[in-house]
């Protein structure tokens, strides 16, 4: 196993509560109304949660309940830069930007584990919002 997704606490999980609380304080300050402030705070909290936290929770949950797709084969059409990487494995195309999103997303120049064409890999991935999120990579000898 050269990569496996893990669930780690991230400070971004606090962001919805911080911004929701800030929205509550700002609305209360300007409108002097607790109910409007509470509604505004909850709306901001939920919006930020669904943008920053939900994807990681959903993808990890799908992976851990074995609701993933498996593919293996030789890496083909490997293309890499300092910011992006893509390749095909047994007809399935993968692409990601370095350090962005969830799952595996480290390009070769930044220490990535996918080395290039003709490397024999076994991958588990979850499809989320039209993207293939790599959750597991194993090198086949």
C-alpha positions in Angstrom: 0.0 0.0 0.0 1.5 3.3 -1.1 -1.5 5.5 -0.3 -4.6 5.1 1.8 -7.1 7.9 2.6 -7.5 8.6 6.3 -9.9 10.8 8.2 -8.1 13.5 10.1 -9.5 16.3 12.2 -8.9 19.5 10.4 -9.3 23.0 11.6 -11.5 23.7 8.6 -14.2 21.7 10.5 -14.3 24.7 12.9 -14.7 27.2 10.1 -18.5 26.8 9.8 -19.0 27.5 13.6 -16.6 30.5 13.5 -18.2 32.0 10.5 -21.8 31.1 11.6 -21.1 32.8 15.0 -19.6 35.8 13.3 -22.7 36.1 11.0 -24.9 35.9 14.1 -22.9 38.7 15.8 -22.9 40.9 12.7 -26.6 40.5 12.0 -27.5 41.1 15.7 -25.3 44.2 15.8 -26.9 45.8 12.8 -30.5 44.6 13.1 -30.8 44.1 16.9 -33.0 41.0 16.3 -32.1 37.7 17.8 -34.2 35.6 15.5 -32.9 37.1 12.3 -29.3 36.9 13.7 -29.9 33.2 14.6 -31.3 32.4 11.1 -28.4 34.3 9.4 -25.9 32.4 11.6 -27.4 29.0 10.8 -27.5 29.7 7.1 -23.8 30.7 7.0 -22.9 27.7 9.2 -24.7 25.3 6.9 -23.4 26.8 3.7 -19.8 26.7 4.9 -20.2 23.2 6.3 -21.5 21.9 2.9 -18.7 23.6 1.0 -15.7 22.8 3.3 -16.6 19.8 5.5 -19.3 17.6 3.8 -17.2 16.4 0.9 -14.5 15.0 3.1 -17.0 13.3 5.4 -19.0 11.9 2.5 -16.1 10.6 0.5 -14.4 9.0 3.6 -17.8 7.4 4.6 -18.2 5.9 1.1 -14.7 4.5 1.2 -15.0 3.0 4.6 -18.3 1.3 3.9 -16.6 -0.2 0.8 -18.8 1.8 -1.6 -15.8 2.3 -4.0 -14.8 1.3 -7.5 -11.7 -0.8 -8.1 -9.4 -0.7 -11.1 -6.0 -2.1 -11.8 -3.5 -2.1 -14.6 -0.6 -0.3 -16.2 -0.4 3.5 -15.9 -0.8 5.1 -19.3 -0.7 8.7 -20.6 1.0 9.9 -17.4 1.3 13.7 -17.5 2.6 15.8 -14.6 3.6 19.3 -13.7 4.2 21.2 -10.5 0.5 21.8 -10.1 -1.5 19.0 -11.9 -1.3 15.4 -12.7 -3.3 13.0 -14.8 -3.1 9.4 -16.0 -5.2 6.5 -17.3 -5.5 3.1 -15.6 -7.3 0.4 -17.6 -9.3 3.0 -19.4 -10.3 5.0 -16.3 -8.9 8.6 -16.4 -7.7 10.2 -13.2 -6.7 13.9 -12.7 -6.0 16.1 -9.7 -4.4 19.3 -8.7 -1.6 19.2 -6.1 -2.9 19.6 -2.6 -6.5 20.3 -3.5 -9.7 18.5 -2.7 -10.0 15.2 -1.0 -8.3 11.9 -1.5 -4.9 11.4 -3.2 -3.7 14.7 -4.8 0.1 14.9 -4.6 2.0 15.4 -7.9 5.3 13.6 -8.5 7.5 16.7 -8.1 6.0 17.2 -4.6 6.6 13.6 -3.5 3.7 11.8 -5.2 3.6 8.1 -5.3 2.5 7.6 -8.9 5.8 7.5 -10.8 4.8 7.2 -14.5 3.8 5.1 -17.5 3.9 1.3 -17.3 3.7 1.3 -13.5 1.3 -1.5 -12.4 -1.2 -0.1 -9.8 -4.4 -1.2 -8.0 -6.6 1.8 -7.2 -9.9 2.2 -5.2 -11.8 5.4 -5.9 -15.1 7.0 -5.1 -17.0 9.1 -7.6 -18.1 12.4 -6.0 -19.7 15.3 -7.9 -18.4 14.1 -11.2 -14.8 13.5 -10.0 -12.9 10.3 -9.3 -11.4 10.7 -5.8 -8.6 8.2 -5.3 -8.8 6.7 -1.8 -6.3 3.8 -2.1 -3.2 3.0 -4.2 -1.3 -0.2 -4.1 1.7 -1.0 -6.3 1.4 -4.4 -7.9 4.8 -6.2 -8.2 
